[in-house]
Amino acid sequence: MIRPLMLAALLMAPPALAENAAEKQQRCEIQAGIVRQAVDLRAKRKSQKRTTRKIIRSDAIAGTKYESNVDVLVQWVFGLPDAQLSDDAVTAFETACNQYQQ
């Protein structure tokens, strides 16, 4: 009895969790801001660990649901070649984020 109810709940959850266009735009802007900060801090020769801590503690991110994204996004930025550390990386990230379809 519990399994069919759990399955039904899981099948109904995606539409309830889907974000609208405005929410998606806002999420992508915030995440692109995280990427921008990470690019700037890496360019200033800050360590990956320090960059992650600094962004998580920033007023825009501290206490929000985006704290969990910081580590992954910083790791991505620190994996980029030095030649790609520019506004183009931020723009490419935001474009990809906005174009992603679930």
C-alpha beads as a LAMMPS data file, in Angstrom:
LAMMPS data file: protein, C-alpha beads

102 atoms
101 bonds

1 atom types
1 bond types

-500.0 500.0 xlo xhi
-500.0 500.0 ylo yhi
-500.0 500.0 zlo zhi

Masses

1 110.0

Atoms # bond

1 1 1 0.000 0.000 0.000
2 1 1 2.789 2.433 0.886
3 1 1 4.793 1.727 -2.275
4 1 1 1.979 2.669 -4.687
5 1 1 1.385 5.876 -2.741
6 1 1 5.091 6.738 -2.831
7 1 1 5.207 6.055 -6.572
8 1 1 2.165 8.247 -7.143
9 1 1 3.732 11.043 -5.102
10 1 1 6.982 10.820 -7.050
11 1 1 5.185 10.909 -10.385
12 1 1 3.243 13.996 -9.354
13 1 1 6.259 15.834 -7.895
14 1 1 8.061 17.066 -11.054
15 1 1 5.291 19.458 -12.194
16 1 1 5.027 20.838 -8.680
17 1 1 8.780 21.407 -8.559
18 1 1 9.132 22.854 -12.075
19 1 1 10.302 26.443 -12.139
20 1 1 8.768 29.110 -14.293
21 1 1 10.754 31.264 -16.726
22 1 1 11.269 34.111 -14.242
23 1 1 12.522 31.737 -11.546
24 1 1 14.872 30.091 -14.021
25 1 1 16.229 33.479 -15.127
26 1 1 16.816 34.499 -11.516
27 1 1 18.543 31.198 -10.690
28 1 1 20.814 31.478 -13.704
29 1 1 21.713 35.091 -12.836
30 1 1 22.599 34.145 -9.260
31 1 1 24.661 31.150 -10.364
32 1 1 26.405 33.271 -13.018
33 1 1 27.227 35.730 -10.223
34 1 1 28.861 32.894 -8.303
35 1 1 30.875 31.983 -11.399
36 1 1 31.887 35.644 -11.867
37 1 1 33.104 35.891 -8.274
38 1 1 35.023 32.631 -8.626
39 1 1 36.682 33.826 -11.854
40 1 1 37.647 37.127 -10.201
41 1 1 39.041 35.461 -7.078
42 1 1 40.964 32.872 -9.078
43 1 1 42.449 35.674 -11.192
44 1 1 43.605 37.253 -7.907
45 1 1 45.387 33.961 -7.094
46 1 1 43.063 32.966 -4.236
47 1 1 42.916 29.242 -3.471
48 1 1 39.901 27.164 -4.412
49 1 1 39.083 26.544 -0.760
50 1 1 39.314 30.232 0.151
51 1 1 37.252 31.199 -2.887
52 1 1 34.511 28.763 -1.900
53 1 1 34.445 30.041 1.683
54 1 1 34.400 33.689 0.623
55 1 1 31.500 33.219 -1.790
56 1 1 29.458 31.129 0.666
57 1 1 29.891 33.833 3.301
58 1 1 28.919 36.677 0.953
59 1 1 25.676 38.490 1.728
60 1 1 24.078 37.396 -1.551
61 1 1 24.640 33.672 -0.910
62 1 1 24.858 33.133 2.859
63 1 1 21.771 31.379 4.158
64 1 1 20.245 30.785 0.720
65 1 1 19.589 27.601 -1.205
66 1 1 22.496 28.533 -3.480
67 1 1 25.132 27.724 -0.833
68 1 1 25.121 24.125 -2.038
69 1 1 25.923 25.235 -5.608
70 1 1 29.022 27.206 -4.696
71 1 1 31.406 24.283 -4.268
72 1 1 30.494 22.747 -7.630
73 1 1 30.658 26.048 -9.519
74 1 1 33.971 27.048 -7.944
75 1 1 35.392 23.629 -8.760
76 1 1 34.288 24.109 -12.387
77 1 1 35.961 27.532 -12.568
78 1 1 39.190 26.195 -11.074
79 1 1 39.166 23.462 -13.710
80 1 1 39.178 25.988 -16.553
81 1 1 42.426 26.817 -18.347
82 1 1 43.825 30.263 -17.477
83 1 1 43.042 31.500 -20.988
84 1 1 39.318 31.012 -20.346
85 1 1 39.185 33.098 -17.164
86 1 1 37.216 36.007 -18.567
87 1 1 33.746 37.438 -18.864
88 1 1 33.260 35.013 -21.753
89 1 1 33.262 32.090 -19.302
90 1 1 30.566 33.786 -17.227
91 1 1 28.504 34.598 -20.320
92 1 1 28.866 31.044 -21.647
93 1 1 27.776 29.622 -18.301
94 1 1 24.717 31.879 -18.066
95 1 1 23.726 31.139 -21.671
96 1 1 24.002 27.386 -21.086
97 1 1 22.024 27.677 -17.868
98 1 1 19.207 29.590 -19.568
99 1 1 19.094 27.185 -22.506
100 1 1 19.013 24.029 -20.386
101 1 1 15.692 22.190 -20.618
102 1 1 14.571 19.736 -17.952

Bonds

1 1 1 2
2 1 2 3
3 1 3 4
4 1 4 5
5 1 5 6
6 1 6 7
7 1 7 8
8 1 8 9
9 1 9 10
10 1 10 11
11 1 11 12
12 1 12 13
13 1 13 14
14 1 14 15
15 1 15 16
16 1 16 17
17 1 17 18
18 1 18 19
19 1 19 20
20 1 20 21
21 1 21 22
22 1 22 23
23 1 23 24
24 1 24 25
25 1 25 26
26 1 26 27
27 1 27 28
28 1 28 29
29 1 29 30
30 1 30 31
31 1 31 32
32 1 32 33
33 1 33 34
34 1 34 35
35 1 35 36
36 1 36 37
37 1 37 38
38 1 38 39
39 1 39 40
40 1 40 41
41 1 41 42
42 1 42 43
43 1 43 44
44 1 44 45
45 1 45 46
46 1 46 47
47 1 47 48
48 1 48 49
49 1 49 50
50 1 50 51
51 1 51 52
52 1 52 53
53 1 53 54
54 1 54 55
55 1 55 56
56 1 56 57
57 1 57 58
58 1 58 59
59 1 59 60
60 1 60 61
61 1 61 62
62 1 62 63
63 1 63 64
64 1 64 65
65 1 65 66
66 1 66 67
67 1 67 68
68 1 68 69
69 1 69 70
70 1 70 71
71 1 71 72
72 1 72 73
73 1 73 74
74 1 74 75
75 1 75 76
76 1 76 77
77 1 77 78
78 1 78 79
79 1 79 80
80 1 80 81
81 1 81 82
82 1 82 83
83 1 83 84
84 1 84 85
85 1 85 86
86 1 86 87
87 1 87 88
88 1 88 89
89 1 89 90
90 1 90 91
91 1 91 92
92 1 92 93
93 1 93 94
94 1 94 95
95 1 95 96
96 1 96 97
97 1 97 98
98 1 98 99
99 1 99 100
100 1 100 101
101 1 101 102
